[in-house]
């Protein structure tokens, strides 16, 4: 799996809007890129950097997506954890604690980037301005998302595609924290069994049922 070095880290986090081209068709273009994904498997190098520039976390992750409802996010290192949903239930399995928390799935509570990968772009234009950015390299296409509301949890999100394959997602949170997902070993639109998105509880693991009350 790709390992993000400090040099790559801060190169990734220095994304600027200079040279960005406002495009009335940018959202439609982003939709067209995402629409090409029906299933996706990838290794993900996740980097989280604090507002002061300190590295908060580097993680190795295995991801699977099957539209419209399947999402699988397994942290391999440094601390194993699995979050998986079939669109009805959400399982959060922490093997070190020998417990799994099960709760109803609500897509509105998920990470925006995860929602986009799952094809949920219906309300995007109401919340974000979408811009295509000239990367200077015809091999790469970048989409910048800028929130319309000042109280949004993000300041900026950037999705980078290499050809039509997802390459990187960058998220700049309003609290100054920055997150990069770098994708590698992609397999797109191959068959994935629905059973991969239903968690089978291992023997001896405690099951905690969590129901949200509005």
N, C-alpha and C positions, 0 to 999 in steps of 0.2 A: 504494500500500500504506500501511496505517496506520503512522505513525511514533510511537513511544512517547517522549513528552517527559519530562523529569525529574519534573514534577509527577505525571504519570500513573504513572511508574515507582514512586514511593514510595507512591502511593495503592494501586497493585496489590500492593505488598509489605507493606502494613499489614493484611493479612487477619487477623481475630481470630476466636476461637471463641465469643466472648460471644454469647449468644442462639441458639447452636446447639441443635438439637433431636435428641436421640438417637432413632433410629427403627429398629425391628426389621426394617422392610421397606425400609430405605434401599438395601441391596445389590440387592434385586430391582428397585427403582426405577431405580438406576443401570444395571443390566442392560437394562432396558426402553428407556432413552434410547439406550444404545449399540447395542442390537439394531436400531434404526431406520436404522442406517448400514450400507449394503452397499458403497457406494463413496463416496469423499469427495475433493474437490479444493479446495484453499484456498491463499491467500497467508498466510504466517505471519511476524509480527514477533517475533523472539526477543530477549529481554533477559536477560543474566546479570549479577547483581550480587554482588560479593564480600562476605564477612562484615563488613568495615569500612564497607560502604555504597558503595564505589567501583564504577563501572560497568566490568565486565570486557569485555563484548562486546555489541554490537547487530548483529543479522543480519537480512537479508531472505531468506526461504525460500519455495520452492514445494513443496507437499506433495500427494501422491496416495496414496490407500489403496483397495485392492480386496480385500475379504475372500474367502477366509480368509488368503491368503498374500502378496498384493501390497502393497509399501510403498516409496514413493519420496520422498526428502527431498533437495531440491537447494538448496544455499546459493547465492544469487545474489550477495550482497554481505555483508561486505566482501571475503571470500576465496572464490572459487568452489570448490564441492566437491559431489559427488553420492554419496549412499548409496542403493542400491536393491536390493531382493530380490524374488525370485519364490517364496520359501518353501523353496527348495532351495539356491541360491547367494546370496551377498552380494557385491556389487560396491561398492568404495569408490574412486571416480574423482577424482583431483586433477589438473585440467587444467594448472595452473601447473607441476607436476612432470612432466607427460606420463606419468603412470603410473596403473594401476588395480590394486588389491589384490583378489584373489578368494579367498573362503574359504567353507566350508560354513556355512549359515545355522543358527543356534541361537536360537530365540525367547527362551530363558531369559536370554540375555546382552543382550537389547535393553532400552532405556529403558522403565521401567514405563508411562509415559504412552503410548508407542508401542504397547506390548502391549495396553493398554486400548482404544486406538483400533482395533486390529485384532481386537477382540472377545475377547481372552484374559483372561477374568475368573474362570476355573475355580478358582484357588487363592487368590483375593483375600480371602475370609473367613478363611482360615488365617493370613494375614499382616497384615491391616489391619482396624480398626474403621471402618465407613463410616457417616457421619452426614449427614443432610440439614440444610442451614442456612437459616434464615429470612432472606432478603435484604431484606425490606421492600418488594420490588417483584415483583409477580406475573408480570412478563415474564421474570424471571431465576430459575433454579434452580441451587443450588450443592450439590455433594457434597464433603464433606471426608473424606480418608483419613488415619487416624492409625495408625502401625505398632504392632503388638503386641509386637515384640521391640526391646529397647533398642539392639541393634547394627545396626538397619536403617540403610541409607544415607540414608533420608529421615526428616525430622521431621514433615512434613505435605505432602499433595498436595491441591489443590483443583481440581475441574473445574466450570466455569461454563457453563450452557446458556442461550441466549436463545430462548425457546420450546423447540423440540426441536433447534435448531441449536447446534453447539458454538461458544462465544464465547471462552473463555480456559482455559488450564491453568497453574496455579501450582505450582511444586515448591520446597520448602524442604529443602535437604540438611542432613545432620547436621553437616557441616563449616562451616555458616553460609552457604554459597553459595545464592543464590536465583535461580530461573529462571522467566520468564514467557513463555508462548506465546500471542500474541494473534492470533486467526483473522479473516480478512476475505475477501471475494469467494468465499464458499463455493458450491460446487455439489455437492449431495448426491444420491446414487443415480442419477446419470447414467452412461451407458455409458463404460467405459474399456477400451481394448484391452489384452489380456494382454501384448502386446509391449512396453508401456511399463515393465514390471517386469523386463525382460531387457536387460541392458546390451550394446550393440553397440560393440565396441572400435574406436575410430578408428585409422586408419592411422598408424603411427609411435609409438603409445602402448605403453609397456612394461607387460607383464602379469606380476604377481607372484602366484604361487599360495601361499596360506597355509593350512596344515593344522594345527589345534589338536590337541595330544597331551595327554590327561588324565594 
